Amino acid sequence: MRQQSKPFIIERKPSRKSKAVSVNPSIWGRLDAEIAQGLKDQRDESQAAATGDDERA
């Protein structure tokens, strides 16, 4: 096998595509995040009611 006359160089050029805001965007868009936040709020309220803590009083 012949020896290389020049060193082998790999250049990485930046992509022209715009970068996504989130790493793995959901196919459902913001709806997925809104549902998750609503479920978290409901869980927090039910835990507060179970322990007797009422922040609205």
PyMOL Python script that loads the backbone (N, CA, C, O; Angstrom):
from pymol import cmd

cmd.read_pdbstr("""\
ATOM      1  N   MET A   1       0.840  -1.183   0.000  1.00  0.00           N
ATOM      2  CA  MET A   1       0.000   0.000   0.000  1.00  0.00           C
ATOM      3  C   MET A   1       0.883   1.243   0.000  1.00  0.00           C
ATOM      4  O   MET A   1       1.876   1.305   0.726  1.00  0.00           O
ATOM      5  N   ARG A   2       0.519   2.238  -0.819  1.00  0.00           N
ATOM      6  CA  ARG A   2       1.307   3.463  -0.917  1.00  0.00           C
ATOM      7  C   ARG A   2       1.162   4.323   0.320  1.00  0.00           C
ATOM      8  O   ARG A   2       0.097   4.359   0.937  1.00  0.00           O
ATOM      9  N   GLN A   3       2.221   5.010   0.682  1.00  0.00           N
ATOM     10  CA  GLN A   3       2.179   5.918   1.815  1.00  0.00           C
ATOM     11  C   GLN A   3       1.618   7.263   1.349  1.00  0.00           C
ATOM     12  O   GLN A   3       1.887   7.701   0.230  1.00  0.00           O
ATOM     13  N   GLN A   4       0.835   7.914   2.219  1.00  0.00           N
ATOM     14  CA  GLN A   4       0.224   9.186   1.855  1.00  0.00           C
ATOM     15  C   GLN A   4       1.283  10.275   1.773  1.00  0.00           C
ATOM     16  O   GLN A   4       2.218  10.323   2.571  1.00  0.00           O
ATOM     17  N   SER A   5       1.107  11.161   0.770  1.00  0.00           N
ATOM     18  CA  SER A   5       2.059  12.260   0.633  1.00  0.00           C
ATOM     19  C   SER A   5       1.638  13.470   1.471  1.00  0.00           C
ATOM     20  O   SER A   5       2.480  14.264   1.890  1.00  0.00           O
ATOM     21  N   LYS A   6       0.336  13.603   1.711  1.00  0.00           N
ATOM     22  CA  LYS A   6      -0.177  14.711   2.519  1.00  0.00           C
ATOM     23  C   LYS A   6      -0.985  14.149   3.681  1.00  0.00           C
ATOM     24  O   LYS A   6      -1.574  13.074   3.564  1.00  0.00           O
ATOM     25  N   PRO A   7      -1.018  14.869   4.806  1.00  0.00           N
ATOM     26  CA  PRO A   7      -1.844  14.379   5.936  1.00  0.00           C
ATOM     27  C   PRO A   7      -3.330  14.452   5.590  1.00  0.00           C
ATOM     28  O   PRO A   7      -3.774  15.322   4.840  1.00  0.00           O
ATOM     29  N   PHE A   8      -4.071  13.524   6.153  1.00  0.00           N
ATOM     30  CA  PHE A   8      -5.507  13.446   5.917  1.00  0.00           C
ATOM     31  C   PHE A   8      -6.214  14.333   6.936  1.00  0.00           C
ATOM     32  O   PHE A   8      -6.093  14.099   8.139  1.00  0.00           O
ATOM     33  N   ILE A   9      -6.952  15.348   6.480  1.00  0.00           N
ATOM     34  CA  ILE A   9      -7.621  16.300   7.371  1.00  0.00           C
ATOM     35  C   ILE A   9      -9.114  16.290   7.086  1.00  0.00           C
ATOM     36  O   ILE A   9      -9.545  16.325   5.933  1.00  0.00           O
ATOM     37  N   ILE A  10      -9.899  16.241   8.166  1.00  0.00           N
ATOM     38  CA  ILE A  10     -11.352  16.308   8.043  1.00  0.00           C
ATOM     39  C   ILE A  10     -11.796  17.655   8.584  1.00  0.00           C
ATOM     40  O   ILE A  10     -11.447  18.024   9.705  1.00  0.00           O
ATOM     41  N   GLU A  11     -12.561  18.390   7.792  1.00  0.00           N
ATOM     42  CA  GLU A  11     -13.084  19.677   8.236  1.00  0.00           C
ATOM     43  C   GLU A  11     -14.561  19.544   8.530  1.00  0.00           C
ATOM     44  O   GLU A  11     -15.316  18.974   7.742  1.00  0.00           O
ATOM     45  N   ARG A  12     -14.964  20.068   9.657  1.00  0.00           N
ATOM     46  CA  ARG A  12     -16.381  20.049  10.031  1.00  0.00           C
ATOM     47  C   ARG A  12     -16.922  21.456   9.848  1.00  0.00           C
ATOM     48  O   ARG A  12     -16.481  22.392  10.515  1.00  0.00           O
ATOM     49  N   LYS A  13     -17.868  21.598   8.951  1.00  0.00           N
ATOM     50  CA  LYS A  13     -18.454  22.904   8.689  1.00  0.00           C
ATOM     51  C   LYS A  13     -19.790  23.021   9.419  1.00  0.00           C
ATOM     52  O   LYS A  13     -20.546  22.052   9.491  1.00  0.00           O
ATOM     53  N   PRO A  14     -20.082  24.200   9.959  1.00  0.00           N
ATOM     54  CA  PRO A  14     -21.347  24.362  10.691  1.00  0.00           C
ATOM     55  C   PRO A  14     -22.550  24.202   9.763  1.00  0.00           C
ATOM     56  O   PRO A  14     -22.502  24.552   8.583  1.00  0.00           O
ATOM     57  N   SER A  15     -23.612  23.671  10.323  1.00  0.00           N
ATOM     58  CA  SER A  15     -24.830  23.458   9.559  1.00  0.00           C
ATOM     59  C   SER A  15     -25.532  24.791   9.330  1.00  0.00           C
ATOM     60  O   SER A  15     -25.438  25.693  10.162  1.00  0.00           O
ATOM     61  N   ARG A  16     -26.223  24.917   8.230  1.00  0.00           N
ATOM     62  CA  ARG A  16     -26.989  26.136   7.950  1.00  0.00           C
ATOM     63  C   ARG A  16     -28.393  26.073   8.523  1.00  0.00           C
ATOM     64  O   ARG A  16     -29.115  27.070   8.523  1.00  0.00           O
ATOM     65  N   LYS A  17     -28.777  24.904   9.009  1.00  0.00           N
ATOM     66  CA  LYS A  17     -30.106  24.752   9.584  1.00  0.00           C
ATOM     67  C   LYS A  17     -30.177  25.506  10.905  1.00  0.00           C
ATOM     68  O   LYS A  17     -29.189  25.589  11.635  1.00  0.00           O
ATOM     69  N   SER A  18     -31.343  26.052  11.206  1.00  0.00           N
ATOM     70  CA  SER A  18     -31.511  26.734  12.488  1.00  0.00           C
ATOM     71  C   SER A  18     -31.571  25.693  13.592  1.00  0.00           C
ATOM     72  O   SER A  18     -32.082  24.589  13.406  1.00  0.00           O
ATOM     73  N   LYS A  19     -31.048  26.064  14.726  1.00  0.00           N
ATOM     74  CA  LYS A  19     -31.029  25.150  15.862  1.00  0.00           C
ATOM     75  C   LYS A  19     -32.398  25.093  16.512  1.00  0.00           C
ATOM     76  O   LYS A  19     -33.067  26.116  16.656  1.00  0.00           O
ATOM     77  N   ALA A  20     -32.811  23.904  16.902  1.00  0.00           N
ATOM     78  CA  ALA A  20     -34.092  23.723  17.566  1.00  0.00           C
ATOM     79  C   ALA A  20     -33.992  24.262  18.993  1.00  0.00           C
ATOM     80  O   ALA A  20     -32.928  24.206  19.608  1.00  0.00           O
ATOM     81  N   VAL A  21     -35.100  24.782  19.512  1.00  0.00           N
ATOM     82  CA  VAL A  21     -35.118  25.343  20.856  1.00  0.00           C
ATOM     83  C   VAL A  21     -34.929  24.240  21.885  1.00  0.00           C
ATOM     84  O   VAL A  21     -34.123  24.385  22.804  1.00  0.00           O
ATOM     85  N   SER A  22     -35.651  23.155  21.746  1.00  0.00           N
ATOM     86  CA  SER A  22     -35.503  22.040  22.671  1.00  0.00           C
ATOM     87  C   SER A  22     -34.748  20.911  21.970  1.00  0.00           C
ATOM     88  O   SER A  22     -34.714  20.832  20.742  1.00  0.00           O
ATOM     89  N   VAL A  23     -34.156  20.058  22.765  1.00  0.00           N
ATOM     90  CA  VAL A  23     -33.367  18.976  22.206  1.00  0.00           C
ATOM     91  C   VAL A  23     -34.248  17.994  21.445  1.00  0.00           C
ATOM     92  O   VAL A  23     -33.949  17.643  20.304  1.00  0.00           O
ATOM     93  N   ASN A  24     -35.319  17.557  22.066  1.00  0.00           N
ATOM     94  CA  ASN A  24     -36.254  16.632  21.430  1.00  0.00           C
ATOM     95  C   ASN A  24     -37.638  17.276  21.390  1.00  0.00           C
ATOM     96  O   ASN A  24     -38.442  17.058  22.296  1.00  0.00           O
ATOM     97  N   PRO A  25     -37.924  18.052  20.370  1.00  0.00           N
ATOM     98  CA  PRO A  25     -39.235  18.696  20.334  1.00  0.00           C
ATOM     99  C   PRO A  25     -40.349  17.662  20.184  1.00  0.00           C
ATOM    100  O   PRO A  25     -40.216  16.678  19.458  1.00  0.00           O
ATOM    101  N   SER A  26     -41.422  17.907  20.874  1.00  0.00           N
ATOM    102  CA  SER A  26     -42.554  16.993  20.839  1.00  0.00           C
ATOM    103  C   SER A  26     -43.366  17.227  19.575  1.00  0.00           C
ATOM    104  O   SER A  26     -43.440  18.351  19.078  1.00  0.00           O
ATOM    105  N   ILE A  27     -43.969  16.176  19.059  1.00  0.00           N
ATOM    106  CA  ILE A  27     -44.833  16.333  17.890  1.00  0.00           C
ATOM    107  C   ILE A  27     -46.111  17.064  18.275  1.00  0.00           C
ATOM    108  O   ILE A  27     -46.837  17.540  17.402  1.00  0.00           O
ATOM    109  N   TRP A  28     -46.395  17.160  19.573  1.00  0.00           N
ATOM    110  CA  TRP A  28     -47.589  17.821  20.055  1.00  0.00           C
ATOM    111  C   TRP A  28     -47.343  19.300  20.337  1.00  0.00           C
ATOM    112  O   TRP A  28     -48.283  20.015  20.686  1.00  0.00           O
ATOM    113  N   GLY A  29     -46.130  19.769  20.200  1.00  0.00           N
ATOM    114  CA  GLY A  29     -45.837  21.182  20.435  1.00  0.00           C
ATOM    115  C   GLY A  29     -45.920  21.530  21.904  1.00  0.00           C
ATOM    116  O   GLY A  29     -45.512  20.738  22.753  1.00  0.00           O
ATOM    117  N   ARG A  30     -46.448  22.712  22.219  1.00  0.00           N
ATOM    118  CA  ARG A  30     -46.548  23.172  23.595  1.00  0.00           C
ATOM    119  C   ARG A  30     -47.641  22.455  24.378  1.00  0.00           C
ATOM    120  O   ARG A  30     -47.640  22.487  25.609  1.00  0.00           O
ATOM    121  N   LEU A  31     -48.559  21.821  23.694  1.00  0.00           N
ATOM    122  CA  LEU A  31     -49.666  21.141  24.361  1.00  0.00           C
ATOM    123  C   LEU A  31     -49.143  20.106  25.361  1.00  0.00           C
ATOM    124  O   LEU A  31     -49.684  19.967  26.458  1.00  0.00           O
ATOM    125  N   ASP A  32     -48.105  19.393  24.981  1.00  0.00           N
ATOM    126  CA  ASP A  32     -47.509  18.375  25.844  1.00  0.00           C
ATOM    127  C   ASP A  32     -47.012  19.000  27.153  1.00  0.00           C
ATOM    128  O   ASP A  32     -47.263  18.455  28.228  1.00  0.00           O
ATOM    129  N   ALA A  33     -46.321  20.120  27.072  1.00  0.00           N
ATOM    130  CA  ALA A  33     -45.795  20.781  28.261  1.00  0.00           C
ATOM    131  C   ALA A  33     -46.922  21.351  29.121  1.00  0.00           C
ATOM    132  O   ALA A  33     -46.851  21.310  30.350  1.00  0.00           O
ATOM    133  N   GLU A  34     -47.953  21.877  28.482  1.00  0.00           N
ATOM    134  CA  GLU A  34     -49.083  22.443  29.229  1.00  0.00           C
ATOM    135  C   GLU A  34     -49.836  21.354  29.997  1.00  0.00           C
ATOM    136  O   GLU A  34     -50.253  21.582  31.133  1.00  0.00           O
ATOM    137  N   ILE A  35     -50.015  20.186  29.399  1.00  0.00           N
ATOM    138  CA  ILE A  35     -50.688  19.080  30.082  1.00  0.00           C
ATOM    139  C   ILE A  35     -49.844  18.610  31.263  1.00  0.00           C
ATOM    140  O   ILE A  35     -50.373  18.356  32.345  1.00  0.00           O
ATOM    141  N   ALA A  36     -48.546  18.496  31.058  1.00  0.00           N
ATOM    142  CA  ALA A  36     -47.663  18.059  32.140  1.00  0.00           C
ATOM    143  C   ALA A  36     -47.709  19.051  33.299  1.00  0.00           C
ATOM    144  O   ALA A  36     -47.734  18.639  34.459  1.00  0.00           O
ATOM    145  N   GLN A  37     -47.720  20.348  33.004  1.00  0.00           N
ATOM    146  CA  GLN A  37     -47.788  21.361  34.057  1.00  0.00           C
ATOM    147  C   GLN A  37     -49.128  21.289  34.785  1.00  0.00           C
ATOM    148  O   GLN A  37     -49.170  21.433  36.007  1.00  0.00           O
ATOM    149  N   GLY A  38     -50.210  21.071  34.065  1.00  0.00           N
ATOM    150  CA  GLY A  38     -51.532  20.949  34.675  1.00  0.00           C
ATOM    151  C   GLY A  38     -51.616  19.743  35.594  1.00  0.00           C
ATOM    152  O   GLY A  38     -52.200  19.824  36.675  1.00  0.00           O
ATOM    153  N   LEU A  39     -51.036  18.622  35.173  1.00  0.00           N
ATOM    154  CA  LEU A  39     -51.027  17.430  36.012  1.00  0.00           C
ATOM    155  C   LEU A  39     -50.196  17.650  37.272  1.00  0.00           C
ATOM    156  O   LEU A  39     -50.556  17.179  38.350  1.00  0.00           O
ATOM    157  N   LYS A  40     -49.091  18.362  37.132  1.00  0.00           N
ATOM    158  CA  LYS A  40     -48.237  18.647  38.289  1.00  0.00           C
ATOM    159  C   LYS A  40     -48.978  19.549  39.277  1.00  0.00           C
ATOM    160  O   LYS A  40     -48.905  19.341  40.488  1.00  0.00           O
ATOM    161  N   ASP A  41     -49.685  20.544  38.758  1.00  0.00           N
ATOM    162  CA  ASP A  41     -50.456  21.437  39.619  1.00  0.00           C
ATOM    163  C   ASP A  41     -51.546  20.667  40.367  1.00  0.00           C
ATOM    164  O   ASP A  41     -51.753  20.889  41.560  1.00  0.00           O
ATOM    165  N   GLN A  42     -52.239  19.767  39.676  1.00  0.00           N
ATOM    166  CA  GLN A  42     -53.282  18.963  40.322  1.00  0.00           C
ATOM    167  C   GLN A  42     -52.693  18.081  41.418  1.00  0.00           C
ATOM    168  O   GLN A  42     -53.280  17.947  42.492  1.00  0.00           O
ATOM    169  N   ARG A  43     -51.542  17.485  41.150  1.00  0.00           N
ATOM    170  CA  ARG A  43     -50.897  16.614  42.128  1.00  0.00           C
ATOM    171  C   ARG A  43     -50.485  17.425  43.364  1.00  0.00           C
ATOM    172  O   ARG A  43     -50.656  16.971  44.495  1.00  0.00           O
ATOM    173  N   ASP A  44     -49.939  18.634  43.137  1.00  0.00           N
ATOM    174  CA  ASP A  44     -49.542  19.493  44.253  1.00  0.00           C
ATOM    175  C   ASP A  44     -50.753  19.885  45.105  1.00  0.00           C
ATOM    176  O   ASP A  44     -50.679  19.906  46.333  1.00  0.00           O
ATOM    177  N   GLU A  45     -51.870  20.196  44.436  1.00  0.00           N
ATOM    178  CA  GLU A  45     -53.083  20.579  45.166  1.00  0.00           C
ATOM    179  C   GLU A  45     -53.622  19.406  45.977  1.00  0.00           C
ATOM    180  O   GLU A  45     -54.056  19.587  47.115  1.00  0.00           O
ATOM    181  N   SER A  46     -53.598  18.201  45.400  1.00  0.00           N
ATOM    182  CA  SER A  46     -54.122  17.042  46.128  1.00  0.00           C
ATOM    183  C   SER A  46     -53.214  16.685  47.307  1.00  0.00           C
ATOM    184  O   SER A  46     -53.705  16.235  48.342  1.00  0.00           O
ATOM    185  N   GLN A  47     -51.916  16.875  47.169  1.00  0.00           N
ATOM    186  CA  GLN A  47     -50.999  16.622  48.276  1.00  0.00           C
ATOM    187  C   GLN A  47     -51.195  17.649  49.385  1.00  0.00           C
ATOM    188  O   GLN A  47     -51.144  17.306  50.567  1.00  0.00           O
ATOM    189  N   ALA A  48     -51.417  18.900  49.011  1.00  0.00           N
ATOM    190  CA  ALA A  48     -51.649  19.945  50.002  1.00  0.00           C
ATOM    191  C   ALA A  48     -52.946  19.677  50.761  1.00  0.00           C
ATOM    192  O   ALA A  48     -53.012  19.901  51.970  1.00  0.00           O
ATOM    193  N   ALA A  49     -53.980  19.197  50.061  1.00  0.00           N
ATOM    194  CA  ALA A  49     -55.260  18.894  50.707  1.00  0.00           C
ATOM    195  C   ALA A  49     -55.125  17.697  51.639  1.00  0.00           C
ATOM    196  O   ALA A  49     -55.755  17.653  52.695  1.00  0.00           O
ATOM    197  N   ALA A  50     -54.313  16.737  51.254  1.00  0.00           N
ATOM    198  CA  ALA A  50     -54.138  15.532  52.069  1.00  0.00           C
ATOM    199  C   ALA A  50     -53.372  15.839  53.357  1.00  0.00           C
ATOM    200  O   ALA A  50     -53.619  15.221  54.392  1.00  0.00           O
ATOM    201  N   THR A  51     -52.445  16.793  53.290  1.00  0.00           N
ATOM    202  CA  THR A  51     -51.639  17.118  54.476  1.00  0.00           C
ATOM    203  C   THR A  51     -52.287  18.210  55.309  1.00  0.00           C
ATOM    204  O   THR A  51     -51.816  18.505  56.408  1.00  0.00           O
ATOM    205  N   GLY A  52     -53.362  18.819  54.810  1.00  0.00           N
ATOM    206  CA  GLY A  52     -54.055  19.863  55.555  1.00  0.00           C
ATOM    207  C   GLY A  52     -53.534  21.250  55.253  1.00  0.00           C
ATOM    208  O   GLY A  52     -54.025  22.221  55.830  1.00  0.00           O
ATOM    209  N   ASP A  53     -52.571  21.381  54.381  1.00  0.00           N
ATOM    210  CA  ASP A  53     -52.041  22.688  54.004  1.00  0.00           C
ATOM    211  C   ASP A  53     -52.971  23.303  52.971  1.00  0.00           C
ATOM    212  O   ASP A  53     -53.249  22.694  51.938  1.00  0.00           O
ATOM    213  N   ASP A  54     -53.445  24.493  53.246  1.00  0.00           N
ATOM    214  CA  ASP A  54     -54.309  25.181  52.303  1.00  0.00           C
ATOM    215  C   ASP A  54     -53.728  26.561  52.085  1.00  0.00           C
ATOM    216  O   ASP A  54     -53.832  27.416  52.965  1.00  0.00           O
ATOM    217  N   GLU A  55     -53.128  26.797  50.955  1.00  0.00           N
ATOM    218  CA  GLU A  55     -52.468  28.065  50.661  1.00  0.00           C
ATOM    219  C   GLU A  55     -53.457  29.149  50.300  1.00  0.00           C
ATOM    220  O   GLU A  55     -53.109  30.330  50.339  1.00  0.00           O
ATOM    221  N   ARG A  56     -54.690  28.786  49.946  1.00  0.00           N
ATOM    222  CA  ARG A  56     -55.666  29.778  49.506  1.00  0.00           C
ATOM    223  C   ARG A  56     -56.378  30.432  50.687  1.00  0.00           C
ATOM    224  O   ARG A  56     -57.063  31.433  50.476  1.00  0.00           O
ATOM    225  N   ALA A  57     -56.262  29.939  51.894  1.00  0.00           N
ATOM    226  CA  ALA A  57     -56.999  30.464  53.038  1.00  0.00           C
ATOM    227  C   ALA A  57     -56.384  31.710  53.600  1.00  0.00           C
ATOM    228  O   ALA A  57     -56.897  32.269  54.569  1.00  0.00           O
TER     229      ALA A  57
END
""", "prot")
cmd.dss("prot")
cmd.show_as("cartoon", "prot")
cmd.util.cbc("prot")
cmd.orient("prot")
